[in-house]
Amino acid sequence: MQKERSIFDVIIIGAGPIGLACALACKANGLKYTIIEKGCLVNSIYHYPQHMTFFSTSEKLEVGQIPFVCVNPKPNRNEALEYYRRVADVASLKIQLFEEVIKVNPIKADSPQFEIISSKSTYCTKNIIIATGFHDIPYLLNVPGENLPKVTHYYKDPHFYAFQKVLIVGANNSAVDAALETWRKGAAVTMLIREDEIGKRVKYWARPDIINRIEEGSIKAIYNAKLVEVKENEVIIQKDDVLHQIENDWVIATTGYQPNLKFLEEMGIQLSEDAIKKPTYNELTQESNIDGIYLAGVICGGMDTHRLFIENSRVHANKIIDSIILNKK
């Protein structure tokens, strides 16, 4: 049985840091709002590796001018989870967790008013803010055996891989963190890298560490190579047009993630025709080509997920709410 329909000034889709920043701005300006989140609070951060350290300092991760107090210069995942949980609690933010938005329907063609159908309820709102991030859809390897239980696109904890033969596909931050952590827990680690070096965007304190481990032979790295098949007890890789078979227990594919752009298209939001598929929006207000639908956070970059972060998209919240308030007058 569905809940009674609610009417809001703003519905925010996504309870990540930017979604929380938008909610704080709504509350500060007396707007009736709620957040709808298909997973847990700050779901993307929750799925980060358990011991991950942010590149940003704590003050750059703050939202709503609520201080993020951290002992070390750069906070880790657990500290970030604690901070954003406290933000939501102390501010008494209205959040519907584990509720997925299924469809958005315009109610009037000449008015920015929408019906949102979720997995649990139906809502009516004058404005929508989409702050869905990009961590839900992994880039697939598209090789035979990728669906085997031994393959994962989400690395969480190194203990699981102790004393196992682990192949890590990738050469950027997630790959490096997984390689170093699993190796330090006793795994026999091989990194499979398409290019001829470790990624240049790897955190400055981790890059020399992984390079030293590779040079000393503690971690094996196979450069200019690709995975072509995953089997129960081995993997097949290709290097210099030659196939090689390697004994293997687990594959961690750190191939990156992409935003759910199909969700935007289904609402009528226009995307650029190039490979980036950047959504159409006004950079002064964050409003999309559809009146009343706003974009916030990394989703604004389309497939270019390295352009926007928490620290440089927090400002989206106030820009959006200022526009909504101006349009109400």
C-alpha positions, -999 to 999 in steps of 0.1 A, spaced: 0 0 0 15 34 -11 18 64 12 -4 94 7 9 117 -20 31 146 -6 36 180 -23 71 196 -21 89 227 -32 120 206 -40 127 169 -43 164 160 -42 174 127 -59 206 114 -42 218 116 -6 255 121 -13 274 151 0 260 174 -27 225 162 -21 229 169 16 243 204 8 212 210 -13 189 198 16 207 221 40 202 251 16 165 242 12 161 241 50 179 274 55 155 290 31 123 276 44 116 253 14 96 221 18 119 193 6 129 157 9 158 136 -4 151 103 -21 181 79 -21 181 44 -36 208 32 -12 222 42 22 233 76 33 262 89 11 260 55 -7 290 62 -30 313 69 -1 300 38 18 312 17 -12 347 32 -12 375 8 2 373 7 40 407 22 45 406 48 17 421 83 24 407 113 6 429 134 -15 410 165 -3 414 180 32 385 179 56 375 215 52 370 210 15 346 182 22 324 203 45 288 211 35 265 238 48 293 255 67 293 226 93 329 220 104 345 187 96 369 182 124 397 157 116 429 148 134 449 141 103 453 165 73 432 143 51 402 123 63 395 87 56 363 69 45 351 61 80 356 97 92 337 110 62 308 86 69 307 97 105 308 134 94 280 132 69 259 110 92 263 136 119 253 164 94 221 146 85 213 139 122 221 173 137 203 192 109 174 167 111 174 164 73 144 147 57 157 117 38 140 86 23 167 59 22 166 27 2 139 42 -21 146 43 -58 131 68 -82 115 48 -110 100 76 -132 95 114 -134 64 126 -151 56 163 -159 22 172 -145 17 203 -166 34 211 -199 34 248 -192 45 246 -156 76 232 -139 56 207 -118 64 170 -116 52 137 -103 79 114 -90 72 77 -88 95 58 -65 97 22 -54 78 31 -22 56 62 -29 45 90 -53 55 126 -48 45 159 -63 71 187 -65 76 220 -82 114 215 -86 138 185 -88 175 185 -80 194 155 -95 225 148 -74 231 112 -83 268 110 -86 285 83 -108 295 53 -86 266 29 -94 274 17 -129 309 1 -134 327 0 -167 326 -36 -177 356 -55 -190 333 -73 -216 354 -105 -216 343 -141 -212 341 -151 -175 335 -116 -162 303 -128 -145 321 -154 -124 319 -149 -86 357 -144 -85 354 -111 -103 344 -78 -86 342 -42 -96 340 -30 -60 370 -35 -37 362 -31 0 386 -48 24 421 -65 20 418 -93 46 394 -113 23 423 -117 -2 450 -129 22 472 -156 8 453 -156 -25 465 -149 -61 449 -116 -70 448 -98 -104 440 -61 -102 430 -45 -135 438 -8 -136 465 17 -127 448 46 -109 439 53 -73 415 24 -67 439 -1 -83 469 12 -64 451 12 -30 438 -24 -37 473 -36 -48 491 -22 -18 465 -32 8 460 -67 -4 498 -73 -8 503 -61 28 478 -87 39 497 -115 22 482 -117 -12 502 -125 -43 493 -94 -64 496 -89 -101 486 -55 -117 474 -56 -153 479 -21 -169 469 -11 -204 494 18 -205 532 18 -198 531 33 -163 511 38 -132 484 65 -136 496 101 -132 465 110 -111 475 86 -83 477 102 -49 511 117 -44 519 96 -13 508 63 -29 524 66 -63 561 62 -51 550 34 -28 535 13 -56 563 21 -79 589 10 -53 569 -22 -46 568 -30 -83 605 -23 -88 615 -45 -59 594 -73 -72 569 -75 -43 540 -66 -66 541 -78 -102 530 -53 -129 523 -63 -165 522 -31 -187 507 -26 -221 485 -56 -216 448 -65 -214 426 -92 -199 409 -114 -225 393 -141 -205 386 -151 -168 385 -188 -159 379 -206 -126 415 -210 -117 434 -187 -141 431 -157 -163 442 -152 -199 460 -119 -207 473 -105 -240 506 -87 -242 525 -80 -275 499 -100 -294 508 -131 -273 483 -148 -249 496 -157 -215 478 -179 -188 483 -169 -152 471 -188 -121 445 -167 -103 420 -168 -75 403 -134 -76 400 -105 -101 395 -69 -89 385 -48 -119 391 -11 -110 379 1 -143 360 31 -131 323 40 -130 299 61 -150 268 82 -142 233 70 -150 228 93 -181 199 72 -193 180 84 -162 185 120 -174 175 112 -210 143 96 -199 134 129 -183 141 148 -215 175 163 -204 196 168 -235 231 154 -236 260 166 -258 266 145 -290 303 139 -283 317 111 -261 315 131 -229 277 133 -232 276 164 -209 240 173 -198 226 206 -209 223 231 -180 228 268 -172 261 271 -153 248 302 -134 217 284 -120 224 247 -126 190 245 -143 187 219 -171 170 224 -204 138 214 -186 124 242 -164 124 232 -128 149 203 -131 184 212 -117 217 193 -118 242 192 -90 276 176 -84 295 152 -106 265 143 -128 270 177 -144 302 165 -161 286 136 -180 312 110 -187 340 133 -176 339 122 -140 373 137 -131 362 173 -135 339 177 -106 344 167 -69 328 175 -36 351 205 -31 343 223 -63 306 214 -66 294 223 -31 286 257 -46 259 242 -68 235 240 -38 233 277 -32 232 285 -69 202 262 -73 183 274 -42 189 310 -52 173 303 -86 144 285 -71 136 313 -47 140 339 -74 115 319 -96 90 318 -68 87 356 -66 
